[in-house]
Amino acid sequence: MSIVSETQPPEVRAPEGARVLIVDDSATVRLKLSKAIQMLGHETTAVASGKLALEQVAQNTFDLVLLDIVMPEMDGFEVLKTLKSSRATRDLPVIVISALDEEMSSVVNAIELGAEDFLPKDFEPALLEARVSTCIEKKRLRDIEKEYLRQVAKLTRAASALEAGKFNPSKLGLQDVTGRRDGLGKLATVFSTMAQKVYERERQLRQNIRTFRGGLLLIACGALWGLIVPLSKMAANIAAHPIGLALLVDAIGAALCIGICASRKTLPPLNTLTKTEWTYIAGLAFLSSVINQLLVYWLVGKLPAFVVAIVIVLEGFAVFLFAAVMRVESPRLKRFLGLAIGLIGVGAIMVNAETGGEEGQWLWMALALLIPATYAAEDLYISQKQPANIDSVAIYGLALTASCFMLIPLAVGFSDFIPVQFLAGKLGVIVILIALASALAMILFIYLIRTTGAVFASQSAYATTVAGIGWSIVLLGEYIPLWTWAALGLIIVGLIMVEPKQEAEEEPPLLDGAIEDLPI
């Protein structure tokens, strides 16, 4: 039997009309019902079998079904039973129109299965109009009720989600509820407004705590790295072997970090590391333990220690520029002003400090500018590439080990090993102190980058500068006018303004999807 389907063209549909599905194996009856329903201002879709009817209901939304009983393949009772057993279609009203209207058992069966009414094939148009209008109005009222209950459930689940996690209320998708003009809409509006205020207040509090904690870590890193600069100057005065010094420092640091990981059982099996992780370790070794160290150890032999410490502060500005260009972190005006204020403070120190030194010092100063650039590259490299599943101490220990293998060929090629006899005295103590300070500072710094971002972490350069000047005065007797410390106030202001990156927001749960489980 051929399947016939008649659907009213879109331009014939009344704006307020409903969608009615007509199911009958008789083309004549389908045409008769379609004309009658269209005269009432509704859109019709007509199909010739129960199977096609279920397909239409699954693919489209209808407000009413007019259903025949006697049909091939699947009769009306089966269609009715299927519709009423599904959560998605159980509220869809069905009017049975069949020649079995004189069989009371068929009428009773249809009503028991969920039909709204049972009309004969030779129906009265007025009766059909009344029943169709009643069913459509009932369907629309039920849809309004379901939508209301859905939004109540959505608001309830939003409250539960906010109680369970730190979600941004504006991301919970309550706009459809707050847009209502009834009591529920007002309740949702008040709830969203108050929840947003609480969220922002708590988020700002957490940010302040992160800033304070990050500031303490910055000071610790700066104090340790600031100590390395004058110690390196002292080592260079005893025996100028930058490659040999870097090799010894890295070897001691590697032994220390690997030993800590072994005692804590946090060192990952080497055969479980991926190619990406090995690449990261090699890159960190090259940037941090080869390039950066060699530049510092080499240039402290050419420049006063406090000058090298001052140059390091440019790291913060370099990181800010790199991060802004790479769009790693937001280049907000406040952070830019903070960096600028900090640089003004450092500039005041550089302009008024008595650097002294040998001829060609400005050439060495120009080369010293490579130090903050390489430090900035290291900061962003750690920020973007660090594996999250490997302990920071383990990563740095492996990087130090890798750097030793990189430095040995250089030391051999340039014959730059430190003579063993020098290590028995003052130089040996200096090397150990540099190794301990460097390892501890780098471990803290990796954690700092992970929690506060590369731009904020780079501000440790400010603390390094201040500490480096202080250590240079204490250990080397280098003199700096006392008023220079007034510039420290500007540096601290800049440090506060370049706050840690904003805390990442958790993605809230999908509230609408969960509502399907509610009995509405």
N, C-alpha and C positions, 0 to 999 in steps of 0.2 A: 504494500500500500504506500502510495507516495505521501510524503510529508509536506504539508502546506503551512506556511507561516505568514500572517498578515500583521504588520506593525504600522501604526499611524505615523505619517511623516511628522517631523519635528514642528513644522509650521502650523499644523492643525491642533497641536496640544495646547490646552488652556494653561495660562500661567499658574493658576492655582490647582491645576488638575493633579490627580493621583495616577499611579501606574498600576494597571490591572493586567494580570496574566490569565488568559483564557485557555483552558485545556479541554479539548474535545476531538474525537477522531472523525467527526462529521464536518466537512468543509462548510456546509450550509449553516449548521449551528454556530460554527466559529464566526462566520460572516454576520449572522443575525446578532449574536452577542456583541461583536465588535462595534457594529453600528449603534446598538442601544447604549453601550458604555460611552462611546465617543460623543453621542448626543448629550450626555451628562457632563461633558467637558473633561473627560479623562483620557489618558493615553492607553492604548491597548497593545499587547503582544499576544499572538495566538499561536499555539503549537498543537500538533496532532497526536501526541502520545505522552504518557506519564514520564517516560525516560527523558524526553526533551524538556518537559516541564521542570524536572529536577535540575537539569543542566542550566536552564535559564535562571532559576532561583539562585543557583550557586554563583552565577556570573553577574547578575544584576539585582537591583533593589526593587521590590514590588510592595504595594500597599494592600493588595487584595488578590486572591486567586479564585476564579470561577472554574469549578472542577467537575468533569463528568465522571461517572463510575465505571461504566462498561466500556473498556478500551483494550486493544490487543497488547500483548507483552506485559504491561503493568497496569492493573486497574486503578481506579480512583482511591479505593481503600488503602492500597499499598503506598500510593503517593501521599495520602493524608497521614498515614502512620509514620512515614519517613520524615515528613515536614515537622510533625509535632514531637518527634524524638530528638530533633537537633536543637541545640541551644541557640543557634543562629537564626532558625526559622520558626521556632515554636510559637512566637507571638504573631506570626503572619496570619491574618484572618482568611478563612476558606469558606466559600459558599458552594455547596454541592448543587449542581443543576443536572438532574438525571431523569430518565423515563421510569426509574424504579421508585418514584415517589409514592406509588400505591402499595409498595411492599414495606410494611411497618418495620420489619426487622432490619432492612437496609437503612431506613431513616434513623432508627435507633443506633445502629452500628456507626453510622457517619457522625452522629452527634457525640457518641461516646469517644470516638477517635479525635474529637476536637473541632468538628465543623461548626460554624456559626449558625448555619441554617441549611435547609434542604428544600430546593424549589424544583418544580416540574419543568420540563422542556418548553411547555406552552405557558410560560409564566406571564403574569400580568405586569406590564411595564411599570405601573405605579408601585407595585410591590417590590419589583427588582430595584427601582430607584431608591425606595426607602431602605431596603436592606443593604444596598451598596453604600449609601451615604452613611448609615449607622456604622457599618464595619470600618469604613475608611476613617471616620471620625474617632472611633475607638482605637484604631491603629495609631493615629496621630497622637492621641492623648497618652497612649502607652509609650510611644517614642519619646514624648516630652518627659514623662515620668522616668524612663530609663536614663535619659540624658541627665536629668537632675540627680538621680541616684549615682550615676557614673561620676559626676563632678563632686558630689559629696564624698564618694569613696576616694577620688583623686586627692581632694583636700586632706582627707584623713591620712592617706598614705604619705602625702607630702610632710605632714607633721611628724609621722613616725620616722621618715627618712632623715629629717633634720635633727631629730632627737638621737638617731643612731650614728650619724656621721657629720663631717664638717662640709656640707654641701652649700653651694651658693643658692639661696632661695630664688634668685632671678632665673636660674637655669632649670627649675623644676617644671616649667611649662604650665603655669597656672593662669596664663593670660585669658583663656576661655572662661575660667571660673570668675576671675576678678572683673571680667567684662559684663557679667550679669547685673541687672538693675534691681534685683530683689535682695532679700536678707542674706542669702547665701553669697551673693556677689560682694556685699558689704563685709561679711565675715572674712571672705577670702582676701579682700583688699587690706583689711586691718591686719590679718595674719601675715600676709606677704610683706607689708611695710615694716611691722615690728620684727619679723624674722630677719629681714635684710639688715636692719639697724643692729640687731644683736650679732649677726654674722660679721658685719664690717667691724664692729667694736672688738670682737674676739680675734678676728684676723689681724687687726692692727696691734693688739696686745701680743699675739704670737710673733708678729714682725718685730716689735720692739725687743722682745726677748732674744730673737735671733740676732738682732743688731748688737745687743749688749754682749751676748755670748761670742758672736763673731769678732767684736772689738777686743775682747780679752784674748782670743786666739791670735788676732792680728798683732797685738802687743808681744805675745809670747814668741811668735814667729820672727817678728822684727828684732827682738832682743837677741835671739839666737843667731840670726843671719847677720845682724850688726856686729856680733862678736867675731864672726868668721873673717870679716874684712881686716881688722887690725891684726888678728892672729896670722892671716895670710901675709900681711906686710912683715910681721916679725919673722915668719918662715923664710920669706924672700930675702930678708937681710942676712940670714944665716947661710942659706944655700938656695940660690935662685934656680929651682928646677920645677917649673909649673906642671909639666906632664907627670913627673915622678911624684910630686905632691898630690896631684889629683888621683893617681893610681893608688897610692897608699891610703888616702882618705876614703876612696870608694871601696877598697878591699876591707878596711875596718868596718865601714858602714854596712857592707853586705853581710859580713859575719855577724854583726849585731842584729840586723833585721831578720836574717834567716834563723838565728838562735832564738829570737823572741817568737817567731812563727812556729818553730819546732816545739817550744815549751807550751804554746797555746794551741798547738795542733791546727793551725790555720793555713799552713802552707799547702797549696793544692798539688796533687801529683803532676809532675811535668808532662806526662803523656796524655793528660786530660785537657791541657790547654789548647785552644783552637789557634788556627793560623792568624786570625784577627787579634787575639790576645797577645801572641808572640810579637806581632807587628807593633802593637801598642807599647809593649815592654822595650823593644829595640828603639822605637822612636823616642820614648821617655829617656832612655839611657843616653842617646845621642844628644838630645836637647839639654837635659838637666845636668848630666854627669860628665859630659865631654865638652860641649861648646861653652855652656855657662861657666863651669868651673875653670876651664883653661883661660877664658877671658879675664875673670876676676884675679886668678893667681898670677897671671902674666902682667896685668896692668897695675896691680898694687906695688909691683917693683918699679914702676915708672912714675906713679902719682902718689901724693899723700893719701893715706887711708880714708880720711874723712871726705875727700873729694870723690873717691870711688863710691862711698856710701851715699853722697848727695846725688850722684848721677843715677844711682839705682832707683830713686824715687820716680824717675820718668817712666818707669814700668807701668804705673797706674794710668797715665795718659795714653801710652801706647796700647794697653789692653782695651781701654775705652774706645779708641779709634778703631782697632781691629774688630771688636765686638759689634760696634755700630755698623761697620761696613758689611760684616758677615751676618748681621741681624741675629746674632746669638742672644743678645739682651737688648732691652728697650733703651734707646738713647734719649731718655727723658731729660728735660732742661735742668731739673734739680740735680741730677747726677753729674751733668756736664759742669754746672756751676761749682759743685763740690770739688771736682777734679781741678777746675781752674783756680779755686781759692787755695787748695793745697799746693798747687804749682807756684802760686804767688809767694807763699811762705818759703818754699824751697828756693825760689829765685832770689828772695831777699838774703838767704843764707849764702848762696853762691856769689852774689855780687859783693857782699861785704866781708866774706871770709878771705883771709890772707893765705893764698894757696902756696906761694913759693914754688920751689922745685927747680928742675934743670931746664936747659934750653930745649925748644921743640915741644914744650909741655902742651901747647894747644893741639898739636897733632895727636898726642896721647889722649887728650880730652875728647877729640873727635872720635877716636877709636873706642873710647869708653862708652860712647853713646850706643854702641852695639849691645852693651850689656842689658839695658832695659828692653831693647827690641827683642832680644832672644828670650829674656824672662817673660815678656808678654806672649810670645809664641808658645812658650812652655805652659803658661797659665791656660790659654785657650785650648791647647792640645789636651791637657788633663781634663778640662771642663767638658769637652765634646767627645772624647774618645775613651775615657776611663771605663773599664768593665765594672759593672755594678756588683757582680757576684764574686769578686775576688777581694780579699782583705787588703787594705791600703798598705799595711806594713809588708805583706808578702809581695805586692806589686813593686814597691820601692826596693825591697831586698833583691828581687830578680833583676830589676833595672840596674842596680849597682853592680851586680855580678856581670851582667852583659856589658856594662861600661868598662869593666876591667879588661875584658877581652878586646874591646875597641882601643883602649889606651896602651896596652902592651906593645903592639906593633909601632905606635907612635914613639913610645919611650925608647924602643930599640933603634928606630930609624934616626931619631935626633940625639941618641945617647944622653937621655935626660933622666936617668934614674938617680935618686938621691943616694949618695954614698952611705953605706951601712953605719960607718963610724959616727955620722952625725945624729943618727937616730937614738943613740944611747944617752944623749944629753937633753938639752932644752928643746931641740927640734922634735925629738920623739914625743915629748909631752904636748907640744903645740899640735902635732899631727893628730894625736888622739883626741885632743879637745876639739879640733876642727871637725873630725869625723863624727864625734858624738853630737855636736851642735848641728851639723849639717843634716844628719839622719833624723834627729828629733824634729827639727824645723820642717823638713820636707814631709814627714809623716803628718804633722799637724796641718801643713799647708794643703795636702791632698784632701784631708777631711774638710778643711775650710772651703775649698773650691766646691766640693760635693754639696755642701749645705748652704752656702751663701752665694755662689756664682763667681765667675772669673773676675768680673769687674771689681766687686767688693774685695775679693781675696787679694787682688793686685795692690790694694791699699796697704798691704803689709810692707810695701816698699817705703811708705812714709815712716813707719815705725823702724824699719831697717836703717833708714837715713839717720833718724834721731839717735838710735842706739849705736850706730856705727860711729857717729861723732862723739858720743859719750865714751864709748869704749876706746876710741882713738886718744881721747884726752887722758883717760886713766892709764891705759897700757903703753902708749907711745909718747905721752907728754906733748902731743900736738895741741897748740893753743888756738882757741876760737874766742872772739869777744863775747862777753856774757850776754850782751843785748841780743845776740843772735837767737837765743832761746825764746825771745818774744815771738819769733816767727812760728814757734811750735803751736801757738794758739790758732793761727790760720790753718795749719796742717790738721789740727784736731777738728776744726769746723768742717773742713773738706771731707775728713773721714766720716763724720756724722751724716753729711749730706749724701755721700755716695753710699747709700744703704744697701743691704743685701737684695738680691733679686727677689721679686714677689713670690710668695709661697704658691706652688701649683695647686689649682683647684681640683678637687675630686669631682669626677663625673657622677651626677646623681643617677639613681635608678630610673628605669622607664616606668612611669606611674601608670600610663594607660594600659600597657601590656598586662600588668598585674591585676587590673580591675576585672579582667575576663573571668577571674576565679570567684568573683563575688556573686551572690545569688540575686541578681537583678534582672 
